[in-house]
Amino acid sequence: MGAVRRLSNGSYQARYRDPSGKQRGKSFRRKADALRFLAEVETDKGRGQWIDPRHSATLFGEWAEQWMGARLHLRASSRNRDETYLRLHVLPAFERQAIGRIQPTDVQRWVVELAGKGLAPRTVRECYRILNSALTAAATSRLIADTPCRGISLPRVEHDEQRFLSAEEVERLAQSTNLHYAPLIYSAVYLGCRWGELAGLRRDRLNLLRRNVVIAGTLEEVQGKVRYVDETKTKAGRRTLVLPRFLVDVLARHLETAPPSEFVFTTLSGGLLHRGAFRKRTWLPAVHRAGLEPLRFHDLRHTCASLLIANGAHVKEIQARLGHSSVTTTLDRYGHLLPNLDEELAQRLDETYLSASAAIGH
């Protein structure tokens, strides 16, 4: 147990030993405050929750640099995104503040300020995610007792309205697209792949004889530069898909005329696809000619889900084809498209009862 002694200036010093046995002290104006501090120290030591005051005095900017540098297996695009949010929105508010002094009220005030500046709700949430991750890591490393990012009210994100094309509209779009890129449109709709998965689809992953394709890599863009990454967005994203027979023919003709490349889909000259350039030069003009504005490329993935549902696919089959990490994700995004099966289930229960009743002679 520590002790309190009065100093010559009239203040009181609380003396105690930390868990390592080192003598420490902290001064207070009132003896009652010193005694309360000692009681808290002993409680924290007993629970294994004691925090070295020197660690909690670490400036957030210093800790953020250390934390970011220790984040292994982070894709280049994800690292670039987080570093940008950290530099533009998190550090200006907390860089010179000791991590142990950041309070929930500080975090809440900062969130309100970001929203007040006109930042999109999704961006505000991304900035908060980074701050929370950094401070949670600080708590895990015993630099602070707990993260102050608790009970924070965040702006609500309105989900982007999904657009679902009919099969006829897909045909109209494909026919309005440059012949070189039409196979990309068909693949997006009938395979349900993400842009990066299609732009990064290598020829050696496509087997037209066996009618399948292995989705295992992606093309990612960082600061305007594209590079191939031999991994998908999630573990579930790596998957083998069966090709519809018509798509086998479409892709076979495409590969016969496409420029030499290790990738299935390229620019007209055989270079890597840049999403922004494709959108401006090919996608938007084709959408306009087809009379389908507004339409995003990602809506082709939504269209795949709607076509699968219309053809009676089970939700697990949809999850597997789209590469969702869980069936919950699939249901959250497309559950409203699933038919109401309650009437059908009630009818089956009737049939079950009648069958059992007839079996015992009723």
Stockholm file with secondary structure:
# STOCKHOLM 1.0

chainA/1-362         MGAVRRLSNGSYQARYRDPSGKQRGKSFRRKADALRFLAEVETDKGRGQWIDPRHSATLFGEWAEQWMGARLHLRASSRNRDETYLRLHVLPAFERQAIGRIQPTDVQRWVVELAGKGLAPRTVRECYRILNSALTAAATSRLIADTPCRGISLPRVEHDEQRFLSAEEVERLAQSTNLHYAPLIYSAVYLGCRWGELAGLRRDRLNLLRRNVVIAGTLEEVQGKVRYVDETKTKAGRRTLVLPRFLVDVLARHLETAPPSEFVFTTLSGGLLHRGAFRKRTWLPAVHRAGLEPLRFHDLRHTCASLLIANGAHVKEIQARLGHSSVTTTLDRYGHLLPNLDEELAQRLDETYLSASAAIGH
#=GR chainA/1-362 SS CCEEEECTTSCEEEEEECTTSCEEEEEESSHHHHHHHHHHHHHHHHHTCCCCHHHHTSBHHHHHHHHHHTCTTCCHHHHHHHHHHIIIIIHHHHTTSBGGGCCHHHHHHHHHHHHHTTCCHHHHHHHHHHHHHHHHHHHHTTSSSSCSCSSCCCCCCCCCCCCCCCHHHHHHHHHTSCTTTHHHHHHHHHHCCCHHHHHTCBGGGEETTTTEEEECCEEEEETTEEEEESSCSSGGGCEEEECCHHHHHHHHHHHHHSCSCSBSSCCTTSCCCCHHHHIIIIIHHHHHHHTCCSCCTTHHHHHHHHHHHHTTCCHHHHHHHHTCSSHHHHHHHHGGGSCCCHHHHHHHHHHHHHHHHHHTTC
#=GC SS_cons         CCEEEECTTSCEEEEEECTTSCEEEEEESSHHHHHHHHHHHHHHHHHTCCCCHHHHTSBHHHHHHHHHHTCTTCCHHHHHHHHHHIIIIIHHHHTTSBGGGCCHHHHHHHHHHHHHTTCCHHHHHHHHHHHHHHHHHHHHTTSSSSCSCSSCCCCCCCCCCCCCCCHHHHHHHHHTSCTTTHHHHHHHHHHCCCHHHHHTCBGGGEETTTTEEEECCEEEEETTEEEEESSCSSGGGCEEEECCHHHHHHHHHHHHHSCSCSBSSCCTTSCCCCHHHHIIIIIHHHHHHHTCCSCCTTHHHHHHHHHHHHTTCCHHHHHHHHTCSSHHHHHHHHGGGSCCCHHHHHHHHHHHHHHHHHHTTC
//
